[in-house]
Amino acid sequence: MSKLQIIKSKGTLLMIILFAVATALYFFVDPTLSKWMPKCVFHAITGWECPGCGSQRMIHALLHADLRQAWHYNPFLLCLMPLILFYVALDFFPTKFPRLFRIMHSTFMIAGLGVATLIWGILRNCLSIYTI
């Protein structure tokens, strides 16, 4: 095993451990009741909800299989979860599917996700349906 392969495998192991710790943290700690979980700086300054507001509570609700509550906290991010997981999986195997990797990381895809996120951020503050 080369040094590069060892470093990559240690990095992958570290990412898996960090993911497991974060998952356990969000499972056992309810962000709505915790005083030490990070709060949204954008919301604190402006009073508006950023596109990610409610994501911690959404993850907590998802880990407890409460889809209705997860939808209430952040429906945009909930709908993007499969795509996010797909991106993470694709990043683990970029050489296995190089064409798909290039398409998913193209300027068009990244800009499209950025525009969709911006639109969601505007809509959630204009529509009172999704207030948290």
N, C-alpha and C positions, 0 to 999 in steps of 0.2 A: 504494500500500500504506500503510495507516494505521500509526501508531506501535504500537498494540495488536497488529496482525497481525505486525509485525516482531519485537516482543518475544516473541510466542507462537512464531514460527518459530525464533527464536534459542534459546528454551527447549527446544523439541522437538529441535533439532539438538544441544544440550548433553546432553539425556537420551540420545539415540542414541549420542553419543560415549562418555558414561560407561558405558552398557550394553556397548558394544563393548570398552572397556578392562577392565571387570569380567569379561566373558566370557573375554577373552584371559588375564587374570590367573588365573582358575580353571582354564583349560585347561592352562596351562604350570606352575602352582605346585600341587603336591600338598599340601593342608592337613594331611595326616597327617605329613608330613616337615618342614613349615615351622615354624620357631620364632616367626616374626613374624606369622603369620595370627592373627586374633582367636580367643580361646578363650571358652568359655561361662562367664560369671561365676556363674550359678546353679549349674552343675555343680561349679565350683571351691569354692563355699561349702558346698553341701549334700551333694554326692556323688551327687545325683539327676540324671537327664537331663530337661531341659526339653523341651517339644514340638518345639523347633527343633534340638536337639542332633543333630549328624550332617549338618546341611543343607549345610555347606560341602563335606564329603566326598561327599555325594550329588550335588551340582552337578558336582563334578570328575569323578565316575564317569559321570554322564550325558553330559558333554561328550566323554567317551572311549567312548561307546556301550556302557557296561557296566551294563545294567539290573539284573542280579543284584546287583551290588555296591551300586548306588544304592538298591535295595530294602532291602538289609541295613542301610544307614546310617540311612534315615528313610523307611519305607514310607508314612506318613501324608502327608508333604510331597510325595512322589513322586506319590501319587494326586491331590493337590490342584494339581499343576502345570498341568494344562489349565485349571482354574478360575481360577488366578492369572493365566495368560496371557490368558484371556478378559476378566478384570477390567481388565487393563492395556490391551488393545485397546479395550474399551468406554470407558475413560476418555479415550482419544484422540478419540472421536467421541460425546460425551454428547448432542449435539443431534440426531444422526442417528437414534438409537433412544431417544427420551426415556422411553418407558414401560418398556422393558427396563432402562434406566439406573436409574430409580426403584425397580424391583423388586429389582435386584441390590444396590442401596445402601440397601435398606429395613432398618429395625430388626430385623425378623424374620430376614433373611438374615445380617446381621452378628452378631446374637445366636446364631444357629444355628452359624455358623462358630466363634464364641467357645466355645460349649458343646462342639462337636466337638473343638476344640483342647484344651480342659481335660480332656475324657475321654481323649484320646490321651495327654496328659501323665501322667495317673494310671495308665492301663493299661500304658504302656511301663515304668513303674517297678514295677508289680505282677507283670507277666509277664516271665519270664526269657528268652522267645523272642527279644525284640528288643534285647537288651543289645548295646551297641556295643563 
